[in-house]
C-alpha cells in the first residue's frame, strides 16, 4: 500500500481480517503512526509487516497483539526512536530488521524472549549495545553486528562477549565493535572458532586498546573467507591468521603500531589484500612468505619452486606513512655452486595495484613490475611519481609501460 503525503490511511483495510502480509510505503505521511495501533489491533493474522523507509517514530505497544507475526521489517526508518517491550509477545517472530534506523539507540529487553528469532539485522543502526540475555536466542542464523558496551549507564543491561558462546548457528557475516583489552576473558568464552558457518568477520577495536592477547582469543573458524581488522593497536598479528587457508579477502585498517606482517603470501586462496594506515616500515621476504624457504637447506641438484600469493588479484597499499622499502626477491642460487636453485613465483595473477599516500616509498619490487597487471594507480607518492612518471621522465617508466592502464598523480 503506497500512501501519498495527502492521502489518509484507509480505514477499509481493517475489514481484511485474514490479511497475512502488509507492506506500507507512506512517503513521509505522519498520519501513518496514528493509524498503526488500530491496524495492529484488528489485523491479528498478519505474518509479515513491512514498514521500511517510513516516517514512524515509534512502534505502538499494540504490536504485541500480532502473535502470528514472523517478519518485521523496519529498515531505513530514520526517525524511529524506540521499540516497545510488548514485543516479547511476538512468540513466532523470526526476523527483525532495523538496519539504518539511526535514531534507535537500543533494543528492548524483551528481544531476548524471542526464542524463535533467526535473523536480527542491526548493521549501521544507532543501537549502542546488545541486550543482556541475547545468549538465549540460540536459533539465530543472522547476527550481523555485536556491539560491546563501553560502560556507563547502559552497562547493567548490556550483554558481554561471552554471550556469543552458544550462538553457533550464525551464518555469513559478523561485526564485533568496541573491542577492549579488558574483554579477554569474555572474548575467550565467546569461542568464535566454533561458529563453523561464519564466513566474514570484522574485528573493530577501541582506539585505547593494544589488543595483543585479546585478538589471539578471538580466533575465527578455519573456513573464514573474509577478515577485516580495524583500529588494532598491537605490534603483531595473531598466530591463527595463517591457519585461514580459505581466506579470500584481508583488510587491515588503522593498525598504526603494527611493525611486522605475517607470511601473508602463504595464504593459498587470498584474492584481495588491503593495507590501510598500517605502521610497517618495510615489506620484505617475510611479507611475501618465502623467508623460511630462502633459509632452508636444499639438497644438491634440487630445484625448490615456491609460489607466493598464488591467487592475489588486487592489492591496495593506502596511507602507509612509514613505509620506506618494498624489497624485491631474486632467484636464489646455491652459494657453493650452481647446482641448487630456488625459483620464486610471486603474485602470478595480480591484476590491479593501488598505492596511495605512501610518501616515503622509493620503488616497487621487480616481481610486482613483472606481474600481469592490467591497472596501476599511484596517488600522492612523490618518490614513486618521480621514478615511474612518464611526464616527469622517470628513469623506470619503461618498466611499467606495458601495463594497460596507468595513472600516476
N, C-alpha and C positions, 0 to 999 in steps of 0.2 A: 504494500500500500504506500503510494507516494503522495505526500501531503505538501502542497504549495504553502507559502507563508500566509496566504489569505484564506486558506481552507481549514475549516474546523474538523476535528476528529469525528468521523461519522458514528453516531450512536447506534445505527442499524447493525453494526458489526456485532453488537452484544447478543444478537439473536443466533449467531453462529456457534451454538453451544458445543458442537463436536469438532471445532477447528483444531487442527493439530499443529500447524506452523503459521507463525505471524512474523512477517518481515516488514519493518516500517522505515521509511525514509521521510523525514519531516522538513527538510530544507530550513532548519533553524526555527521552526514554529514553537514558541514557548508553551502553547496550549497543550502540547503532547503530554507534558509532565502531569498536568491536571487530569488528563483523561485516563492515564495508566491505571490508577487504583481501581476504577470500575472495570476496566478490561480484565485485570487480574482476578477480580472477584467473580466474574461471570464466565470467563473463558477458561475454565479449570482443566480442560482436556489438552491444553497446549503442550506439545513435546519440544518445540523449538521456537525460541523467541529471539529475534534479531533486531536490536536497537542500535546497531553500529552507525557511527557518524551522525548521531542525532544530538540535539542540544540539551538533553536532560541533565539536571544537576544531581539528582539522587534517584535511586530505585525505591519505589514505595514499599512499605512493610508488607503490603498485600501480596507481594511476590511469593510469600510463603505458602499461599493457597494453591500455587501451581505445582501440586505434589507429583504430577506426571512429567514435569519439565526435565528434559535431558540435555538441552543445549541452550546456553545463554551467551549471546554474542554482544558485547558492549565495546567492541573495538573502535577506537577513534572518538569516543565520547569525551571530548576535551574538557568539558565543564563538570563532569561527574566527580563529586567530592566524597561520596560515601556509598557503601552498600549496607543494607540492614542486617541485623543479627537474625531476623526471621528466615534468612537463607538456610539456616540449619534444618528447616522443614522440607527442603528440596532433596528428599532422600534418594531420588533417582537421577540427580544431576550428574552428567558425565563430562561435560566440558564447560569451562568458564574462560572467556577471552576478554581481558581488559588491556590489551596492547594499545599504546598511545593514549591511555587515559591519564594524562599528565597531572590532573588535579587530584587524583585518587592517591592518598598517602599511605593507606593501609588496607589490608583485607580484614573482614570481620572475623572475630574469634570463632564464629560459627563455621567458618570454612573447614576447620579440621574435623567436623562431624559429617562431612560429605564423603562418606567412605566409598561411594561408587565413582567418585571423580577420577577420570582418566586423563583429562587434558586441562592443565592450568597454565594459561598463557599470560604472562605479565611483563614480557620484554618491553623495554622502553616506556614503561608507565611511571607514575610517581611513587609507586609503592617502595617504602623505605626499609622494610624488614619482613621476614616471614613469620606468620603467627605460630606461637608455641603450640606444639601438638601436631604439627604437619606430618610427623612420622607415622601417624595413624592412616594416612592416605596411601596405603600400600598398593592400591590399584592404579596409581599414577603411571601413565605412559609418557606424558609430556610435562616437563617442568623446565621451562626454558631459562629461568633465572632464579638463583637463590641468593638473597641479599643478607649478608651477615650484619647484624645490628651493631652499630658503633658505640653502644652505651646510651646514656641519657634517659629520658623519661620513658622510652619505649622498651628498655632492656628487660623489664619484668614480664612483658607479654610477647617477647620475641624468641623464636627458635634459634638454637645454635647449630653449628655444622654437624654435630653428632646425630641430629635427627634425619640426616640423609642415609643413615646406616641401612635401614630396611626398605628403602625405595629403590630396589634393584631392578625394577621393570622399566625404568626410564629409557626412552628411545631417542635417538637423534642428538640434539644439542642441549648443552647446559652451560650457563654462565654463572660463575660464583664471584660475587662482588664484595669489596671491602675486606679482603683477607688481611689479617694482622698477625704479628708474631706471637701474640698470646693465645692464638687459636689452635696451637699444635695438638693438644690432647683431643679436642673436639674433632679436628680435621682427621686425625688418625682413626677415630671411631667411625667417621663417615664411610670409610672403605670404598673409595671411588673405583678401585680396581675390580670390584665385584659387579659393577654395572656394565655387564658384558655387551649390551646393545647401545651403549653410548658411543657416538661416532665423532662428535665435535665438542671440544671442551675449551672454555675460556676462563683463565685464572686472572682475576683482576685484584691487584694488591693495593692496600692502603699505602700512601706515599711515605708514611713514617716507618714502614716495616722492611727489614732486610730480607726476612723470609727464608733463609737458607734451609733451616730444619723443617719449616712449615711446608715448603714446596716438595721436600722429599716424601712426606707422609701423604701428599695429595696424588699419589701415583694412580694414573688412569688405567683402564683396561688396555691390554696389548693390541687390540684391534682398532684403536682410535685412528681416525683418518685426518682430523684437523685439530691443531692445537694453537691457541693464542695465549701468550703470556704477556700481561700488561702491568707496567709500573713495578716490576720486581726489583728489589733493591739489593739482591745478593751478588756475590762475586762470581759464583759458578752456577751452572745449570744442574738440575738433578741427574742422578745416575740412571734413573729409569728411562730417560729420554731415548737412549739408544736401543731400548727394547721395543720401541714403537715401530715395528717393521712394516706396518701397513700405512704409516703416516704419509699423507699426500700433500698437506699444506702446513707450514710452520710460520707463525708470525711472532716476532719478538719486538715489543714496543716499550719504550721508556725504561729500559733496563740499563740505566746510566752507570751503574757500578760494575757491570759485567766485564771481566777482564779477559776471560778465556772462553772460547766456544768449544763445545764437544765435537766429536768426529762426525759432523753432520753429513759429510759425503758418503758415509757408510749406510745411511738410511736408503734402502733399496727402492722405495716407491715414492720418494719425495718429488713432487712436481712443481711446487711453488715455495719459495723461501723469501721472506721479507724481514730485513733487519732495519728497524727504525729507532733512532735515538738510543743506540746501544753503545756502551762505553769502550769497546775494544779498540786497541791501537794498531792491531796487525791481524791480517788474515793470512794464515800460513798453512803448512802441510797438515797441521792438526785439524784445522777447519775443513780442509778437503777430505781428510780421513785416511791419509796414506803415510802418516808419520811412522806408524808402527811397522808398516811393510818396508819402508826405507831402511829401518834399523834391523830388520830381520836377517837371519843368515840364509843365504840362497846357495843351494848346492851347485857345484860346478856343472856347467852345461845346461842349467835350467833357465827358463825364462818365466819370470813372475809377471803375469798380466793383471793389472788392477784397474777397475773402473770405479771412479768416484762420481757421485751424483748421477747415477745412470739414467734417471728419468726426469731430471730437473728441466723444466721448460721456461720458467720465469724466475728471475732473480731481481729483487728490489733492495737497493742499499741506500737508505734515506737518512739524512741528518746525523751521520756518524762524524761528529765534530772532532773526535780524537784520532780517527783512522788515518794513519800515515802510509803504511805499507800493505800491499797486496802481493804476496810473494808468488812468483812463478815456480813451476815444478819442471825440472828437466829429467830426461831419461837418465836413469842411474846405471852406470856401468861398473862392474866389479873393480875395486881399486888395484888388486894384484894383477889381474889380466882381463881380457875382454870376453871371457867365456861365460860369465854370469851377467844377466841383464834383468832389470825391472822395467817394464813398459807400463806407463800410466795413461789411461784414457779418462779424461776429465770433462764432465758436462757435455756428453756427445749429443744431447737433444736440446740444448739451450737455444731458445728462440727469441727471447726478449730480455733485455737487460736495462734497468733504470737505475741511474746513480744521481742522487740529488743532495746538495748541501753537504758535501764532504770536502771542505776547503783545504785540508792537509794532504789528501791523497794525491800521490805523484804520478802513478802509472797503473795500467792494467796488465795483468799477467798474460803471458803468451797463450796459455790454454784457453782463456776467455776469448782472445782475439781469433783463435783458431776454431772456435765453436761455430755451429751453423746458425748464427744469429740472423734474424730477419728484421729486428728493430733494436736500435741503441739510442737511449735518451740520456744526455748528460746535462744537468742543470746546476748552476751555481757551484761549480767545481773549477776554480781558476787554474789550478795546475793541469788538470786534465784538458781543459779547453785550450790552453796554450800548447799542449803536447799533441793533441789529436785534431784540433780545429782546422778546417780547411782554409777559412778566411784568415786565420792567424798564421797560416803557412806552417802548421805544426810539423815537427820533424817526423812524427809517426802517423800522419794522416793516411798514408798508403796502407797501413796495417788494418784500417777499418773501412777502407773504400769499397770493399766487396759487399758490405752489409747493405741490404735492400733499403732500409730507412734509417737515416742517422740524423739526430737533432742534437746540436751542441749549443747551449745558450749560457 
